[in-house]
Amino acid sequence: MNALITNKEDLIAKVEASLNTIRPYLEADGGNIRILEVTESNILKLEFEGNCSSCPMSSMTFKAGVEEAIKRLVPEIESIEVINLG
């Protein structure tokens, strides 16, 4: 069980590192994104924060920025859900 937890922690650390590559752009517009959960099936659940949570361009930001960065750097993630995608 500890190996699974360590693996999940490693996966979350990799996702955080991938998000850090795009965070400066989100923060420049007064927003951010945070990890809510990585499920046992490697489904990543995220939440936009600040201006990103209400921005009409958030779906484009997600597809072109967030999803692309995560899929490129963390191929173990099976799918990505943003709970408050506008």
C-alpha positions as CSV (number, residue, x, y, z in Angstrom):
1,M,0.0,0.0,0.0
2,N,2.8,2.4,0.7
3,A,4.2,1.9,-2.8
4,L,0.8,3.0,-4.2
5,I,0.7,6.1,-2.0
6,T,4.3,6.9,-3.0
7,N,3.4,6.4,-6.6
8,K,0.3,8.7,-6.3
9,E,2.5,11.3,-4.5
10,D,5.0,11.1,-7.3
11,L,2.3,11.4,-9.9
12,I,0.9,14.5,-8.1
13,A,4.4,16.0,-8.0
14,K,4.8,15.5,-11.7
15,V,1.4,17.1,-12.4
16,E,2.3,20.1,-10.1
17,A,5.6,20.5,-12.1
18,S,3.7,20.5,-15.4
19,L,1.2,23.0,-14.0
20,N,4.1,25.2,-12.9
21,T,5.1,25.6,-16.6
22,I,1.8,27.4,-17.3
23,R,1.0,29.0,-13.9
24,P,2.8,32.3,-14.7
25,Y,0.4,32.8,-17.6
26,L,-2.6,32.1,-15.5
27,E,-1.3,34.3,-12.6
28,A,-0.6,37.2,-15.0
29,D,-4.4,37.2,-15.6
30,G,-5.3,36.9,-11.9
31,G,-6.0,33.2,-11.9
32,N,-4.5,29.9,-11.1
33,I,-5.3,26.1,-11.1
34,R,-5.1,23.6,-8.3
35,I,-5.2,19.8,-8.1
36,L,-8.2,18.4,-6.3
37,E,-7.6,14.7,-6.7
38,V,-5.9,12.0,-8.7
39,T,-8.1,8.9,-8.6
40,E,-7.1,5.3,-8.5
41,S,-7.7,5.2,-12.3
42,N,-5.3,8.1,-12.8
43,I,-8.1,10.6,-13.6
44,L,-6.9,14.0,-12.6
45,K,-9.5,16.5,-11.2
46,L,-8.6,20.2,-11.3
47,E,-10.2,23.5,-10.3
48,F,-9.6,26.9,-11.9
49,E,-9.2,29.7,-9.3
50,G,-9.5,33.4,-9.4
51,N,-10.2,35.1,-12.7
52,C,-9.7,31.7,-14.5
53,S,-12.8,30.3,-12.8
54,S,-15.1,32.8,-14.5
55,C,-13.2,33.6,-17.7
56,P,-15.0,32.8,-20.9
57,M,-11.7,31.7,-22.4
58,S,-11.1,29.1,-19.7
59,S,-12.0,26.1,-21.9
60,M,-9.5,27.2,-24.5
61,T,-6.9,27.8,-21.8
62,F,-7.6,24.3,-20.6
63,K,-7.3,22.6,-24.0
64,A,-4.3,24.6,-25.4
65,G,-2.4,25.1,-22.2
66,V,-3.3,23.0,-19.2
67,E,-4.2,19.7,-20.9
68,E,-1.3,19.9,-23.3
69,A,1.3,20.5,-20.6
70,I,0.0,17.7,-18.5
71,K,-0.3,15.1,-21.3
72,R,3.1,16.0,-22.5
73,L,4.8,15.8,-19.1
74,V,2.6,13.2,-17.3
75,P,1.5,10.6,-19.8
76,E,0.3,8.4,-16.9
77,I,-2.8,10.6,-16.5
78,E,-5.7,8.9,-18.3
79,S,-8.0,11.8,-18.4
80,I,-8.4,15.3,-16.9
81,E,-11.6,16.9,-15.5
82,V,-11.9,20.6,-14.5
83,I,-14.9,20.9,-12.1
84,N,-15.6,24.5,-12.9
85,L,-14.8,24.8,-16.5
86,G,-16.9,27.5,-18.1
